[in-house]
Amino acid sequence: MMSATSTLAMTHLVTLADSFDKDKVTPGVLGFIVFAVIGGAVWLLMKSMNKHMKKVDFAEQPEEGEPAADAPAGSAAAGPKAG
Protein backbone atom coordinates (compact mmCIF):
# COMPACT_ATOMS: atom_id res chain seq x y z
CA MET A 1 0.00 0.00 0.00
CA MET A 2 1.11 3.53 -0.70
CA SER A 3 1.24 6.04 2.10
CA ALA A 4 -0.36 9.45 1.86
CA THR A 5 3.04 11.12 1.50
CA SER A 6 4.10 8.97 -1.45
CA THR A 7 0.70 9.49 -3.10
CA LEU A 8 1.05 13.25 -2.72
CA ALA A 9 4.59 13.14 -4.13
CA MET A 10 3.44 11.09 -7.13
CA THR A 11 0.62 13.56 -7.75
CA HIS A 12 3.12 16.45 -7.92
CA LEU A 13 5.40 14.50 -10.29
CA VAL A 14 2.51 13.70 -12.62
CA THR A 15 1.51 17.37 -12.85
CA LEU A 16 5.12 18.33 -13.57
CA ALA A 17 5.30 15.73 -16.32
CA ASP A 18 2.18 17.14 -17.96
CA SER A 19 3.67 20.64 -18.10
CA PHE A 20 6.53 19.53 -20.41
CA ASP A 21 6.11 19.81 -24.17
CA LYS A 22 5.74 16.22 -25.40
CA ASP A 23 6.90 17.15 -28.93
CA LYS A 24 10.25 18.50 -27.72
CA VAL A 25 13.01 15.99 -27.01
CA THR A 26 16.17 17.10 -25.21
CA PRO A 27 19.13 15.03 -24.01
CA GLY A 28 19.23 16.71 -20.62
CA VAL A 29 21.91 16.35 -17.99
CA LEU A 30 22.34 12.61 -18.49
CA GLY A 31 23.05 13.13 -22.19
CA PHE A 32 25.68 15.74 -21.37
CA ILE A 33 27.33 13.46 -18.80
CA VAL A 34 27.46 10.54 -21.25
CA PHE A 35 28.86 12.79 -23.99
CA ALA A 36 31.49 14.21 -21.61
CA VAL A 37 32.56 10.72 -20.49
CA ILE A 38 32.89 9.56 -24.09
CA GLY A 39 34.90 12.68 -24.95
CA GLY A 40 37.20 12.14 -21.97
CA ALA A 41 37.71 8.50 -22.93
CA VAL A 42 38.63 9.46 -26.50
CA TRP A 43 41.08 12.07 -25.20
CA LEU A 44 42.75 9.51 -22.91
CA LEU A 45 42.95 6.97 -25.76
CA MET A 46 44.56 9.53 -28.07
CA LYS A 47 47.05 10.49 -25.37
CA SER A 48 47.94 6.83 -24.81
CA MET A 49 48.23 6.21 -28.56
CA ASN A 50 50.64 9.13 -28.97
CA LYS A 51 52.79 7.80 -26.13
CA HIS A 52 52.94 4.34 -27.69
CA MET A 53 53.59 5.67 -31.21
CA LYS A 54 56.63 7.60 -29.94
CA LYS A 55 58.13 4.28 -28.81
CA VAL A 56 57.84 2.70 -32.28
CA ASP A 57 61.08 2.43 -34.28
CA PHE A 58 60.20 2.77 -37.96
CA ALA A 59 63.70 1.94 -39.29
CA GLU A 60 63.58 -1.55 -40.75
CA GLN A 61 66.35 -3.95 -39.78
CA PRO A 62 67.61 -6.18 -42.61
CA GLU A 63 66.97 -9.87 -42.13
CA GLU A 64 69.85 -12.33 -42.11
CA GLY A 65 71.11 -13.07 -45.59
CA GLU A 66 69.76 -9.85 -47.09
CA PRO A 67 72.10 -6.98 -47.96
CA ALA A 68 71.70 -3.82 -45.92
CA ALA A 69 69.84 -1.00 -47.65
CA ASP A 70 72.54 1.53 -46.67
CA ALA A 71 75.41 -0.51 -48.14
CA PRO A 72 76.57 0.25 -51.70
CA ALA A 73 75.16 -2.20 -54.23
CA GLY A 74 78.56 -3.37 -55.56
CA SER A 75 80.13 -4.27 -52.21
CA ALA A 76 77.28 -6.49 -51.05
CA ALA A 77 77.05 -8.44 -54.31
CA ALA A 78 80.82 -8.99 -54.68
CA GLY A 79 81.20 -10.73 -51.34
CA PRO A 80 84.53 -11.00 -49.48
CA LYS A 81 87.66 -10.31 -51.52
CA ALA A 82 90.23 -13.06 -51.85
CA GLY A 83 93.66 -11.64 -51.49
Secondary structure by P-SEA (a helix, b strand, c coil): cccaaaaaaaaaaaaaaaacccccccccaaaaaaaaaaaaaaaaaaaaaaaaaaacccbbbbccccccccccaaaaaaccccc
